[in-house]
Structure formats: structure tokens, C-alpha cells
Amino acid sequence: MTNFKDEAYYESIDKRTKEYKQWAAFKQEQLDKQVKGVGDVVEKITEATGIKDAVKAFFNDEDCGCDKRKELLNEKLPFRGQAVKCLEEEDYHYLKSFFSRRRDRIDARNQQKLIDIFNYVFGKNEMIPTGCLTCSHSGFLKNVNKLHKYFMDAEELINKED
């Protein structure tokens, strides 16, 4: 699935269609890939070291409480700044065009569009930079870099599905 449509479109179509199932799988993969907090980190470490498999074997694949602990840790010690929404199709195409070429400057119109997309995806309320370039511009660039990383992760998932 290389083209995104807005979430309302997919919610309105028949859930049994291939198009809907591909979108739902992509959306779930994006959500699953995100590390939400310390619980996810602990789980990844126990998987990598083999501890998780050993615990599963010890408990004969019965519930050992790991999932509850993971959720509790994620709730109590979350990572801030995780994406909360998927890109809309229009925003995806805009970012694809924007990030396809190197830039020395970003004009006010593009700054506003980037901040609007950033705020939507990350559930923030950031403003475009004004006044002091050293103060506000560095925060803006951090947000653009974070948005670029999010976009690259989305591109990787799309290319993986093709």
C-alpha cells in the first residue's frame, strides 16, 4: 500500500476489503513499532537475552504477569513525544516532496505546514519560530528532525509492504 488516505475514508469502507485490511495492518504495525515506555524496553531486553523464552518455558506458556508488568511500567514511566496519530495522505505526499531535497532555508509557509503536521502527528501545540533565531529556531529544527525520522520510519514500512 503506497498511498495513504485519511482515516475517515478507511473507517467508512467495508472492513472485509483487502484495502482496509492492508491499511489496518499498516496502522497496527506503526503502533506496535513505537516504544511507549520503560515496559517496552524491558520486554525488548528480555527477548534479546532469551529471558522471556526461559520464563515462558518455566511457566509452561501460562501467564506469568509479564504483560501486566509491561503495561504498568509503560503507564508509570512513559516516553514523551511519541506519535499519537498516523499521517494523512495529503501530509504524507507533502513530506515526501519536502524531504526529497536538501534545503538551506525554510520559508514561513513551509514552516507553518511542517508545524501543523508535527502538531497533528505528535499531539502537540508548537508554534512556528519567531524572534530570536538561536532560541526558537533550534526547537523548530528539533521538531522538523523528529518529523523527518517519523516520516522515514513510515516510508520504511511502506516499502516493506511493496
C-alpha positions, -999 to +999 in steps of 0.1 A: +000+000+000+018+031-012-009+057-010-024+069+023-060+081+026-074+097+056-086+076+085-123+086+079-121+070+045-110+037+058-135+038+086-162+042+060-153+013+037-161-024+042-138-038+068-136-071+048-119-055+018-082-060+010-076-023+010-090-019+045-071-049+059-038-036+044-044-001+060-053-017+093-022-039+093+000-009+084-015+012+111-011-015+137+025-021+127+032+016+132+017+015+166+034-018+176+068-005+164+066+025+188+082+021+222+058+036+246+077+034+278+101+015+301+079-016+299+085-020+262+123-015+267+123-042+294+104-066+271+129-060+242+158-067+265+143-099+279+135-110+243+170-102+231+187-120+261+164-150+260+150-144+294+114-141+280+116-175+264+130-191+296+102-176+317+076-188+292+091-223+294+092-222+332+055-212+333+046-237+305+033-208+284+009-198+312+005-161+322+035-151+343+023-115+347+049-100+322+022-083+301+007-067+332+041-055+344+049-042+309+017-021+308+022-009+344+058+002+336+046+019+304+019+037+323+041+048+351+073+056+331+062+066+296+084+081+270+072+115+260+069+127+224+056+095+208+035+099+177-002+097+186-017+098+150-008+085+116+000+108+087-029+118+065-024+111+028-020+148+019+006+153+046+025+122+036+028+135+000+038+169+012+065+155+035+077+132+007+082+162-016+097+184+012+122+159+025+132+148-010+156+177-014+181+195+007+172+230+020+192+258+035+161+277+044+125+270+052+101+298+043+072+308+065+046+289+045+066+256+048+074+263+085+037+266+092+028+234+072+056+215+090+045+226+124+008+218+116+018+183+106+041+179+136+013+191+160-012+167+144+011+136+145+025+142+179-005+158+196+014+189+204+007+227+202+040+240+189+043+274+172+064+285+142+096+302+153+096+340+159+120+365+171+153+351+185+167+327+160+190+309+184+162+301+209+132+294+188+149+281+156+167+252+174+134+240+189+118+242+154+147+222+139+144+195+165+107+192+157+115+190+119+141+164+126+117+144+147+090+146+120+116+136+094+125+105+114+088+096+118+084+101+080+114+078+073+100+051+095+067+053+077+085+051+043+104+020+055+071+003+065+055+013+031+085+000+011+085-032+032+049-039+022+055-033-016 
